[in-house]
Amino acid sequence: MSWLFLTIFSYLLLAIVSLGDKFVVDKILKDSRVYVFIVGILSAIIFVIAPWFLQWPGLFLFLINIIAGALFIFALWTMYEALRLGEASRVVVVIGSIIPVFTIIFSLLFFKENFTISQWMGVVFLLIGMITMSFIVSRKKRWSIFLKRTLSIFSGGYNKRWIFFSILSAFIYSLFFITTKYAYNHQEFLSSFIWIRLGGLLVALLFLIDKDSRKIIFKSFKKKSLLKRANLIKKKEPNKLFIIFNQFLGSIAFLLQNYAVYLGPVAIINALQGVQYAFLLFLGIFLTIFFPKLLQEDISKKTLIKKTISIILVGIGLYFISI
């Protein structure tokens, strides 16, 4: 099978999963802690293969694995918070554009890696694309107001707090990728992967310690609560298996993407991630027009032009970083 087809199809699935995540935190669970808890529990399924592949790596690498798992859960948590507060098409693009920037910085600090001029050019394009996607500056507004709003994001005084959570999520994801890279370099892949999932499970279980979080989690699993939270068309009962299905779809997309990397050039495959953002844009427009009760995004002419420009900039940046 063509690696190009697998790559594009995997990015289509990832775009659908992102919209599914948005739907879950908006319509079904409402609280991102509940969704993170469920994802952490579902990740424990990998332990069925533990007797054949799990190896004790030593105390230091064990802690590295657990930290990586914890970082993954916190990255998900902040991403779901960003999705709850903002539009999926914007959140995913901002996170996807900033992760490579943070990753390069951490690689310089911890691995002393060298990067080419083209890769630094890619960083510039990614930053410009992220800023374009995050902010709208009207011709009637001054840049001083723009800067004031930007600073107010971090103090919670501006309604675009999704930007803060998106950047924070990208930061934590970058730490996660750096940590897992170190872990995989010093252990068998499947053994390390299982230990990392254990770390994620342990952190997810910590949500049960906090009284408020525990109450919200237990309440969300009640049938009446799910029906009340999912205020859908004709008030039909939402498919309670949707969350599991969405995570399963994400796993399939991950496997297809990695198989595409096995078959084809990794640089081009990474650069094609911009296709995922294009799919997000088109799917967001389609759902907003035809199924507004499921998803509502800003599809005004000005916003669509801005989103398109930022996706192109991010795509160029990913290409330069990958070559």
N, C-alpha and C positions, 0 to 999 in steps of 0.2 A: 504494500500500500504506500502511496506517495507521502513523504514526510511533510510536504506542503499542505496537502489536504488534512492530514492529522493535526498539523499546527493550527490551521484556520478553524477547524472544527473544535479543537480543544479551547481556543479563545472564545468561540461562540458559546460553548458550555459555561466557561468561566463568567462571561457576561450575564448569562441567564442566572447563574448561582448568585452573583452580586445583587441582581434585582430580587431574587428569592430571599436573600438575607434582609434586604430593605423591607420586603413585604412582611417577613416574620417579626422584625422589631417594630414595625408600624401597626400591624393588624392583629397579630396573634399573641405574642408574648409581651410586647411593650417595654419590658425591662431587659436591658442587654445582659444583665447578670444571669438571668435565667437561660438565655440562649448560650452564653459561654459555658454555663454549668452543663447543659445538655451536650454540647460539642465535646467537652472534656470527658464526660461519661462515655459517649459514643466512641471516643478514641481508644477506650480500654478494650475494644473488640480485638485489637491487634495482639492482645496477650494470649490468644488461642494458639499462636505459633511459638510462644515463648519457650516451651520445653525443647524445641529443636534448634533455636537460633540464639537464645539469650545466653550471654557470657558475662561473668563478673569482670569489669574493666579495671578494678582498683578504685580506691576511695576518691582520688582526685578526679578521674574521668567520670566516675559516677556522679559527683557533684556538678561537673560540667553538663552532663546530660540532663540532670534535674533542673538546673538553671535554664537550659535551653527550652525545656518543656514549659517552665514557668513563664518565660518571656513570650512564648507562643500564645499562651492563654491571655496574658495582659495585652498583647498586640491585637488579638481578636476582640477583646473587651473594648479597647479604645476605638477600633474600627467600627464595631457595632454602634457605639455611642455616636460616632461621626455620621453613620448611616441613618440613625434615628433622628438626628438634627438637620441633616442636609440631603441634597439630591444624590442618588446613587451614581449618576454619570459624573458628577463633580468629585465626590469623595474618592471614588476608585482611581480617577485620573491623578488627583493630587497625591494620594498615597503611592501610586505606581511611579510617579515622576520623582518623588523625593527619596524613595528607598535606595535607588542606585547612588544618589548623591551622598547619603549617610554611609552607605556601604563602602564607597571609595575612601571617604574620610577615615573610617575605622580600619580599612585595609592599610592605609598609610601609617596609621598610628600603631597598629598591633602586628601587622605582617610585613611592614616596610616594603610594600609592593610599589613598583614604578608604573606610571600611567603615561600614555602618549598624549600628544597635543590634541589629536582628534577626540580622545576620550574626555579631555577637559572641555573641548568645544561642546561635546555632548552634555556635560554637566550644565553649561550655560544655557543651552536650549531647553533642558529639563526645567531649570529654575524659571526661565521666562514663561514656559508653558504652564507651570504650576501657578505662577502669579496671575497669568491671564485667566486661568480657569477659576481662581479663587475670588477675584475682585472685579467689580464693574465700576469704572470711574466715569461718571457722566460728564459731558462737556460743560455742564453748568456748575460742576463741583470742583473745588480746588484740591490740589494734591495735599494740602495741609489737612483737609478733612479726611482724605484717604489714609494718611499716616496715622491720624488720631484714631481712626476706626481700627487700623491694623494693630496698634498697641492695645486698644481696649479689648481685643479678642482674648488676650491672655489674662485679663482681669475679670472676664465674664460680663463685661458691660456692653457687649455687642451681640446681636442676634446671630452672627455667623461663627458661633463657637465650634461649629463642625470643622472649621479650618484648623483650629488648635488641636482638636482630637485627631484629625487626619495626619497632621505633622507629627504628633506624639506617637500615633500608631506606626507611621513610617520609621520613626526613630527606633522604636522597640523592635519592629520587624527586622531592621538592619542589624541590631544587636543579636537577634535570634539567628539570622543567617550567618553572621560571623562566628557565633558560638557553635552552631551545628557544623560549620565547615571545619572548625578545629576538632570537634568530636568525631566526625567521619574520617578525618585524616589519621586518627590514632586508634580506630576500632573497626571491627566488622560492621558493615552498613546496617544490616537488619538488627543486630544486637543493639547498636546505638539508637536506632530508630525506635525500638521497643522501650528502651530506658527513657528516651525523650518523651514518649507518650505517657510513661509513668509520671514524669514530672508534671506534665499537663493535667493528668488526673488528680494528683495530689493538690495542686493549686485550685482546681475546680471544686474539690471537696472542702477546701478552706472556706468557701462561700457559705457553707452550712454552719460555721462557727458563729458568724455574725447573726444576731437574732432577726434583724430586719430582712437581711438577704434570705435567711432560711424561711421566713414567713412568706416572702414573695415567691420563692421557688416552689414551696409546697402548694401554695394557693394556685399557681399557674398550671399545676398538673390536674386540678379538679376540672371535671367536665363542664360545670356551669360557668366557671371562670373563663375557660377557653371560648365558650359560646358567646359570653358577654363581651370579651375582648375583640373577637373577630367579627366586627360589625360589617358583614358582607352583603352582597345583593340578595334580597329576599330573606336575609338572615338565616341562610342555610348553614348547617354545621360545617365548619372548616375541616378539611382533611387533616386529621391529627398526625398522619404519617408524612405530611408535607415537609416537616423539619428534617426527618430522617432521609427522605427522598432528596432534598436539596443538598444535604451533606454527602449523600451517596453520589449525586451528580458531580459534586466538586471533586470527589475522589477519582471518578472516571476521567474527568478533565485533566487532573494532575497526572494520571497514568499515561494518557494519550500524549500529553505535552512532553513527558520524559521519554516516551518511546520515539516521538518525533526527533528529539535531541539525539537519541541513539542512532536513528537512520540518517539524519541530515546535519547540516552545518549549524552549530549552536549559536553562532553570531547572528545569522539571519533569523533564526527562530526567536531569539530574544528581541531582536529589532521589530519583529512582526507583532509584538505585544500591543502596538498601537491599533491593530485590527480589533482587539478586544474592546478598546475604548470607542471605536467607531460602532461596533455592534451595540454597545451600551447606549450610545446616543440614539441610534435608529430604533432600538427596542423601547427606549424611554419615550420617544415621540409616539410610537405606535400604541403603547399602553395608555399614555396620557390622553390620546384622542379617542380610542375605542373602549378602553376600560379604566376610566378615571377614578373609579372607586377602589381599584387595585393599586394604582400608582399615579401620582401627579407631579410633573416636573415643569419647570419654566421652559416653554417652547416658543417664546416670543422670538421674532426675527433677530433682534439684537443679541439675545442670549445664545441662539443657535449659531450665529456667526462667530461669537466669541468662543463657544465650545469647540467648534470645528477648527478654528485657528489654533487653539491650545492643543488639541489632539494631534494636529499636524506637527506642531513644535515639539511635542513630547515624542512623537514617532521619529522625528529627525534626531532628537537627542539620544534616544535608545539605539538608533542605528550607529551613530558616532561612538557611543560607548562600547558597542558590541564588536566593532571592526578592530 
